[in-house]
Amino acid sequence: MRFSSHIGTLGLAALIFGTGLTACNKKADSPNEILIGEYGSLTGGTATFGQSTHKGVSMAVEEINAAGGILGRKIKVITEDDQGKPEEAQTVVTKLISKDRVSAILGEVASSNSLAAAPVCQQNRIPMVTPASTNPKVTQIGDYVFRICFIDPFQGLVMAKFTFNSLKMKKVAILRDIKSDYSMGLADFFKQNFMAMGGEIVSDESYSQGDKDFNAQLTSIKGKNPEAVFVPGYYTEVGLIARQARKLGITGPLMGGDGWDSDKLWEIGGEALNGCFFSNHYSVNDPSPAIQNFVSVFRTKYGGETPDAMAALGYDAAKVLFDAIRRAGSDKPDSVRMALTQVQGYSGVTGSITLNENRDAVKPAVVLEVKDGKFAFKETVAP
């Protein structure tokens, strides 16, 4: 979803250390298991992101292994918790490569964390597939970094078009998270597209991830009389922003991106979120047999829990990686990387996945409306 200001000394150490890791990863195929690394925010402020993707990955692994594995071997995923911290993401990915000697890595969701860890993968020539980091800079790190989600220039365009054409709104305020590469990038792409269509950005305010009080920014926004407020942050702050906005008398819809997608969003924001909209990767209400089968199996496996987009993307990322290993005929990292560059029209839960020359997925987005704790489908926007 984004370069992080937290890379610093630890990151440099990881990259220097990384230069010595490549040789030990040029290994012969393991006779029994194919080792894959996974990193994500299993704890911390955005824990639902990592927990959801982990469930999707685990479901994909279970299916593949039940069918006999790949190349006659079972998949083993080694999962590390980065606690939602960029510096920790670097540490755990370095460990997965140097100690566990994985053939490829799945993760992260938050773009700041992917931006921190991806250079370690690139330096050591280990393919990394992120399920949901949408900031364009992530795959620009190098040719071993891939993603199976759309990117923020498209997501920003989707919400600009929806606001201008579908909602017929011409005056919008922005409230962005200055500590988040995801939020900053998505806000910029929305702003560029909305203004190019003839819309007006009447206010552009900011906050920092972890803030609890947004009254000063919202009071300033209210004074500019926007028809809507674009809040491209994470669910952790968005729910609080919604409550405070309604309390101040801001009645127009709040809008955002896929960082809203969590069952915690409604828990935090409640009824203040009714009538708000956000872009996402899929809708559980889509009647597609592939989607409905995925939702049904997921609910059965996880006690009735409905899979959010991060779960679906985790599942798709794992399946795309496993298919690349199968096509490569090997789990050697260079072979897997080459196979990933050839992903064309892979039929995933989140749509048909084709990776372009930048290793980004070209696929549609959906716009969802928050209604009494549910995310109702509004429209699909093609790339």
C-alpha positions in Angstrom: 0.0 0.0 0.0 4.7 2.3 0.2 10.9 5.0 0.9 10.4 4.7 4.6 12.1 7.2 7.0 12.9 4.4 9.4 15.5 2.5 7.3 18.5 4.0 9.0 21.4 2.1 10.5 19.6 -1.2 10.9 18.6 -1.2 7.3 22.1 -0.4 6.1 23.4 -3.3 8.3 20.8 -5.6 6.8 21.8 -4.7 3.3 25.5 -5.0 3.9 24.9 -8.3 5.6 22.8 -9.2 2.6 25.7 -9.0 0.2 27.1 -12.1 1.8 23.9 -14.1 1.8 23.4 -14.8 -1.9 25.9 -17.6 -2.2 24.3 -19.6 0.7 21.0 -19.4 -1.1 22.2 -20.8 -4.3 21.3 -24.2 -3.0 20.2 -27.4 -4.6 16.5 -28.2 -4.4 15.5 -29.6 -1.0 14.6 -33.3 -1.3 11.6 -33.1 1.0 10.1 -29.6 1.3 10.0 -26.3 -0.6 10.7 -23.5 1.9 8.8 -20.2 1.5 9.1 -17.2 3.8 6.2 -15.0 4.9 6.4 -11.8 6.8 3.6 -9.5 8.0 2.0 -7.6 10.9 0.6 -10.4 13.0 0.7 -8.0 16.0 0.8 -4.2 16.3 -1.4 -1.4 15.1 -2.4 -2.9 11.8 -2.4 -6.6 12.9 -5.5 -7.5 10.9 -3.6 -7.0 7.7 -1.0 -9.6 8.6 -3.5 -12.0 10.2 -5.8 -11.9 7.2 -3.0 -12.5 4.6 -1.6 -15.3 6.8 -5.0 -17.0 6.8 -5.2 -16.7 3.0 -1.6 -18.0 2.6 -2.3 -20.9 5.0 -5.4 -21.9 3.1 -3.5 -22.0 -0.2 -0.7 -24.1 1.3 -3.2 -26.5 2.7 -4.8 -26.9 -0.7 -1.6 -27.4 -2.5 -0.2 -29.9 -0.1 -3.5 -31.9 0.0 -3.1 -32.2 -3.7 0.4 -33.6 -3.4 2.4 -30.5 -3.2 4.6 -29.2 -6.0 7.3 -31.1 -7.9 6.6 -34.0 -5.6 7.4 -32.0 -2.5 5.3 -30.3 0.1 5.3 -26.6 0.7 6.5 -25.3 4.1 5.9 -21.7 5.0 8.0 -20.1 7.7 6.1 -17.1 9.0 7.6 -14.1 10.9 5.8 -11.2 12.6 7.2 -7.8 11.8 4.9 -6.1 14.3 3.9 -3.5 11.6 7.4 -1.9 11.9 9.6 -1.2 8.9 12.9 -1.9 10.8 11.5 -5.2 12.1 10.4 -6.1 8.6 14.1 -5.8 7.5 15.2 -7.9 10.4 12.8 -10.8 9.9 13.4 -10.9 6.1 17.1 -11.0 6.6 16.6 -14.0 9.0 14.3 -15.8 6.6 17.0 -15.5 3.9 20.2 -16.1 5.9 19.0 -18.6 8.5 16.0 -20.4 7.0 17.3 -20.2 3.4 13.9 -19.8 1.8 13.4 -19.9 -1.9 11.0 -17.0 -2.1 9.2 -14.6 0.2 5.5 -13.6 0.6 4.6 -10.2 2.1 4.0 -7.4 3.2 0.7 -5.5 3.1 1.8 -2.1 4.3 4.0 -0.4 1.6 6.4 1.2 4.2 7.2 -2.3 5.4 7.7 -3.7 1.9 9.9 -0.8 1.0 12.0 -1.5 4.0 12.4 -5.2 3.4 12.4 -5.6 -0.4 15.9 -4.3 -0.8 17.1 -7.2 1.3 15.4 -9.6 -1.1 16.7 -7.8 -4.2 20.3 -7.7 -2.8 20.1 -11.5 -2.2 18.2 -12.4 -5.4 15.3 -13.9 -3.6 11.9 -13.3 -5.2 9.4 -11.4 -3.1 5.7 -11.3 -3.9 3.7 -8.7 -2.0 -0.1 -9.4 -1.8 -1.2 -5.8 -1.2 1.5 -3.1 -1.2 0.1 -0.6 -3.7 2.7 2.2 -3.6 4.5 2.2 -7.0 8.0 2.5 -5.4 7.8 -1.1 -4.1 8.5 -2.9 -7.3 10.8 -0.2 -8.5 13.3 -1.5 -6.0 14.3 -4.3 -8.4 13.5 -7.2 -10.7 13.1 -9.7 -7.8 10.1 -7.8 -6.4 6.6 -8.5 -7.6 3.0 -7.7 -6.6 -0.4 -9.2 -7.4 -2.4 -6.1 -6.5 -3.2 -2.9 -8.4 -1.1 0.2 -7.7 -2.0 3.5 -6.2 -2.0 5.6 -9.4 -4.9 3.4 -10.5 -6.6 3.3 -7.1 -6.4 7.1 -6.9 -7.9 7.4 -10.4 -10.7 5.0 -9.4 -11.8 7.1 -6.4 -11.4 10.4 -8.3 -13.7 9.1 -11.1 -16.2 7.7 -8.6 -16.3 11.0 -6.7 -16.6 13.2 -9.7 -18.7 11.1 -12.0 -20.8 8.8 -9.8 -21.3 11.0 -6.7 -21.3 14.2 -8.8 -19.2 16.0 -6.2 -16.8 18.7 -7.2 -15.3 20.1 -3.9 -13.3 17.6 -1.8 -10.9 17.9 1.2 -8.0 15.6 1.9 -6.8 14.2 5.2 -3.6 12.2 4.8 -1.2 10.3 7.1 2.2 11.9 6.7 4.0 8.9 8.2 2.6 6.5 5.7 4.0 6.1 2.2 0.8 4.5 1.2 -1.4 7.4 2.4 0.8 10.1 1.0 1.1 8.5 -2.4 -2.6 7.7 -2.7 -3.6 11.2 -1.6 -1.4 12.7 -4.4 -2.8 10.4 -7.1 -6.4 11.1 -6.1 -5.6 14.9 -6.0 -4.0 14.9 -9.4 -6.8 13.0 -11.1 -9.6 14.8 -9.4 -8.2 18.2 -10.3 -7.6 17.1 -13.9 -11.3 16.2 -14.1 -12.3 19.7 -13.0 -12.7 19.1 -9.3 -11.4 21.4 -6.5 -9.4 20.3 -3.5 -10.5 22.9 -0.9 -8.3 21.7 1.9 -5.3 19.3 2.3 -4.7 18.4 5.9 -2.4 15.8 7.6 -2.0 13.7 10.7 0.5 11.1 11.9 -0.2 7.4 12.2 -1.1 6.6 15.8 -2.8 10.0 16.4 -6.1 9.9 18.3 -7.3 13.5 18.1 -8.1 14.9 14.7 -10.4 17.8 15.8 -8.0 20.6 14.7 -7.7 19.2 11.2 -11.4 18.4 10.9 -12.4 21.8 12.1 -10.2 23.4 9.5 -11.7 21.1 6.8 -15.3 21.9 7.9 -14.6 25.6 7.5 -13.9 25.0 3.8 -17.3 23.3 3.2 -16.2 20.3 1.2 -18.8 17.9 -0.2 -16.7 14.9 0.8 -13.4 14.1 2.6 -10.8 11.8 1.1 -9.0 9.9 3.9 -6.5 7.4 2.4 -5.3 6.0 5.6 -5.5 2.8 7.6 -8.6 1.6 9.4 -7.0 2.2 12.8 -7.2 6.0 12.3 -10.1 6.2 9.8 -12.7 4.9 12.3 -11.7 7.6 14.8 -11.7 10.3 12.1 -15.2 9.3 11.1 -16.5 9.6 14.7 -14.9 13.0 15.2 -16.0 14.3 11.8 -19.6 13.5 12.5 -19.4 15.0 16.0 -18.2 18.2 14.5 -21.0 18.3 12.0 -19.3 17.1 8.8 -22.1 15.2 7.1 -20.6 14.4 3.7 -19.1 11.0 2.9 -15.6 10.0 3.8 -13.7 8.1 1.1 -10.6 6.1 1.0 -8.6 3.2 -0.3 -8.0 -0.5 0.5 -6.3 0.4 3.8 -9.8 0.7 5.2 -10.5 -3.0 4.7 -10.7 -4.6 8.1 -13.5 -5.9 10.3 -12.1 -3.6 12.9 -13.1 -0.5 10.9 -16.7 -0.7 11.9 -15.7 -1.7 15.4 -13.8 1.6 15.7 -16.0 3.9 13.7 -19.5 2.5 14.0 -22.4 4.3 12.5 -20.3 7.3 11.7 -19.0 5.3 8.7 -22.4 4.7 7.1 -22.5 6.1 3.6 -18.7 6.2 3.3 -16.9 4.6 0.3 -13.5 3.0 -0.4 -11.8 1.2 -3.2 -10.8 -2.4 -2.8 -9.6 -5.5 -4.5 -12.7 -7.7 -4.5 -16.2 -7.9 -3.0 -17.5 -10.9 -1.1 -20.9 -10.2 -2.6 -19.6 -10.9 -6.1 -21.6 -13.8 -7.5 -18.6 -15.3 -9.3 -18.4 -19.0 -8.5 -14.6 -18.7 -7.9 -15.2 -16.0 -5.3 -18.2 -17.6 -3.6 -16.3 -20.9 -3.4 -13.3 -19.2 -1.8 -15.6 -17.4 0.7 -17.4 -20.6 1.6 -14.2 -22.6 2.1 -12.6 -19.8 4.1 -15.6 -19.5 6.4 -15.6 -23.2 7.0 -11.9 -23.2 7.8 -11.9 -20.2 10.0 -15.1 -20.5 12.1 -17.5 -18.5 10.0 -15.1 -15.5 9.5 -15.7 -13.6 6.2 -12.5 -13.2 4.2 -11.5 -9.6 3.6 -9.5 -8.5 0.6 -6.2 -9.0 2.4 -7.1 -12.7 2.9 -8.0 -13.0 -0.7 -4.8 -11.3 -1.8 -2.8 -13.5 0.5 -4.4 -16.6 -1.0 -3.8 -15.3 -4.6 -0.2 -14.3 -3.9 0.6 -17.7 -2.6 -1.1 -19.5 -5.5 0.6 -17.3 -8.1 4.0 -18.1 -6.4 3.3 -21.8 -6.2 2.2 -21.9 -9.9 5.5 -20.1 -10.8 7.5 -22.8 -8.9 5.6 -25.5 -10.8 6.2 -23.9 -14.2 9.8 -23.3 -13.3 10.3 -27.0 -12.5 12.5 -25.9 -9.6 12.4 -23.9 -6.3 15.8 -22.2 -7.2 15.2 -18.5 -6.7 16.5 -17.4 -10.2 14.2 -19.9 -11.9 11.2 -18.8 -9.8 11.9 -15.2 -10.5 11.9 -15.9 -14.3 8.6 -17.8 -14.0 7.0 -14.9 -12.1 7.8 -12.5 -15.0 5.7 -14.7 -17.2 2.4 -14.6 -15.2 -0.3 -13.9 -17.8 -4.1 -14.2 -17.1 -3.8 -16.2 -13.9 -7.3 -16.7 -12.7 -7.3 -15.5 -9.1 -10.0 -14.8 -6.5 -9.3 -11.1 -6.9 -9.5 -11.2 -10.7 -7.4 -12.2 -13.6 -3.8 -11.5 -12.8 -1.3 -10.4 -15.4 2.1 -9.0 -14.4 3.4 -6.2 -16.6 7.0 -5.3 -17.4 7.2 -3.5 -14.1 6.1 -6.6 -12.2 2.8 -4.9 -11.2 -0.6 -6.6 -11.6 -3.0 -5.2 -14.2 -6.5 -5.9 -12.8 -9.8 -4.1 -11.9 -10.8 -2.5 -8.6 -14.2 -2.3 -6.9 -15.8 0.5 -4.9 -17.6 -0.5 -1.7 -20.0 1.4 0.5 -20.1 1.0 4.3 -23.6 0.0 5.4 -24.3 -1.0 9.0 -21.0 -2.9 9.3 -21.1 -4.4 5.9 -19.2 -3.5 2.7 -21.8 -3.3 -0.1 -20.6 -3.4 -3.7 -21.2 -0.2 -5.7 -19.2 -0.6 -8.9 -16.3 -2.2 -10.7 -13.7 0.0 -12.5 -11.5 -1.7 -15.1 -7.8 -0.9 -15.6 
